[in-house]
Amino acid sequence: GEGLLLHVNGRRALADRNGSQFLPWLITRTTEQWRVSAQDGMRFGPRMRGRATPLGHVEDRWEIYDGCSILVMPRRYGGLCLPVQEAMARGMAVVMTDCSPNRRWPIVPVAAKPTGTIPMPLGPVRLHNVNLDDLILQVRNTLANLEEHQQAGLVWARAHAWSVWAPKYRAAMEAL
């Protein structure tokens, strides 16, 4: 699926966590085909139809990654992101907002600017908006160097697999 781009809208979350608000703009300004996993329903305007395939409920979650090359996640705030980890395990490159702590993964970072904060139980979380021009540039750059970015994700996923971490967790728990 070289050139097939994926965005995971996911479940609704505070402050458009996955940056899905930027997707219609991006889809209409790229030439690649898209898949959108829109678990909570996402409206596809007329300019998006034919360019993006909405994925509704799938029985096997892994199917949303089938045939895709790049996960595009212009997230509004950083942190644990299961679709990013799943995409890397499937050998996909990840284009993602450059905000803390997202560089812990081998992402293709997209420039972003802080736009405020939202209250969370553990304190305020900084929101970001991606630079839309840089988002398009980084998608194009990733397509031009696709294999390198896909390989980096696979290396990370293998190093962080449960088979690697389970013995460490067991040892730590047994030491208590």
N, C-alpha and C positions, 0 to 999 in steps of 0.2 A: 504493500500500500504506500509506495513512495509518493509523498506529497499530500496524503490524506491527513487532514488536521482534525484534532478532537478537542472539544471543550466539555468539561463536566460541570454542569450547572449545579447538580446536587440538590440537597434539601435546602429550603429557605433558611437563611441564617442572618444574623444581625449584620447590617450594613453591607449587604451584597458581598459576602465573604469571598466568593470565587471570581468576582469581577465580571459577572455575566452581563452587566449593563453595557459594557464596552463591546460585546460580541457583535451585535448588528452592524455597528460602524465598521468593525474589522472585516467581517465577512463580505461586505459590499466593496471593500477596497483591496481584496486579495483575489487571485485567480484560481487558487487551489480549491478543491472540494473539502467540505467540512462534515463532521458528524457532531451532533450535540446531544449529550446525555442529559435530557431535561426532566429529571425526576419529579419536579414539582410543576411541570408544565411551563413552557416558555413560548411566548407568542412569536411566530415567524411571519414577519411582514412580507409583502409581495417581492421586495428586492432580495430577500434571503431565500425564498423558495427556489428550488433548482440548484442552489449553491450549497445548501446545508441540509443534511438529513437528520431530522429529529429522532432520537431514540427514546422510546417510552420505557415501560417496564421490561426488563429482560430477566429471564429465569437464572441464567448464569452470568453473574456480574462481569466475569472476564470477557464476555462477548463484546462489551462496549469498546474494547481496545483492539479487536480484530481488524487487521488491515490498516491500522493507523500508524503514522510515522512520528507525529509530534503532538504532545499535549500542550495546549495553550491555556495558561492559567494566570490571567492578570488580576491576581488576588488583591483585595483591599487591605488585608493584614496578613502577617506571616504566621508561621507555626505549623503544627502537625497537619499534614494533608495526605490522607490515604490515597486519593487518585494519583498524586505525584509518585508515591512509592509504588503503586500498582503499575503505572505506566512504565517506570524504569525497569521493573521486573519483567515487563513484556517487551523490553528492548526499544522503547520509544525515547526520543529526545524530549526535553521539557523546557518550554519558554515560559518564564515566570517573573513576577514582580521582584525587583531588587530591593527587598526590605528584610529586616531582621526577623527571624533567623534563617531565611530561605537559602542563603548561600551555604548552608550545611549540606545541601544536596548539590550534585553537579548540574545545576540549571544553566540555561542561557538567560542571564539577567536582563531585565527590561527596566530602564530608568523610570523612577517614580518620584513623586513629591508628596510630602506629608500634607494631609488636608484636615487634620483635627484628631480627636480621640473619641472613643466610645467607652462607656463604663462596663466593666466586666467584674465578676465576683472577686477576682484577685487584683483588681486595680484597672486603671485606664489602659486601653490598647490604642496605639497609634494607627490611624487610617491612612491609606495612600491611594493616589490615582496614578496609573501608569501614564507615561508619555506615549500617546497614541502613535506618533510618528516613529518613535523608537520601537514600539511594539511591532509594527509592520517591518521595519528594518531587521529586527532580530528574528522574526519568522523567516524572512528571506535569507538571512545569513545562515540560519540553522538548516534550511533546505539545501543551501550550497555546500554545507559541511555535515550533512546528515549522519553519515556513518560514524564519524568521530563523536558526535554528541550522543548517538544511540549507544555506542560502546561505553562511554563514560557512565551512563545510567545503569547499564547492565553490571559493570564492575562494582558500582556502589550497591546495587541491589544484592548481588552475591555476597558482598562483605557484610551486609546487614541482615542476611536471611536468618530465619528462626533457627535453622540448624547450626548456625554460628553462635547465636546468642543464648540459646537454651542451656547449654552446659555452663555458661557464665552465670545465668540466673540461678540455676540449681546449686552451683557451688556457693554463691552468696547466701542463699536461703539455708543451706545446710550448715553454714558457718555461724548462723545465729544461735 
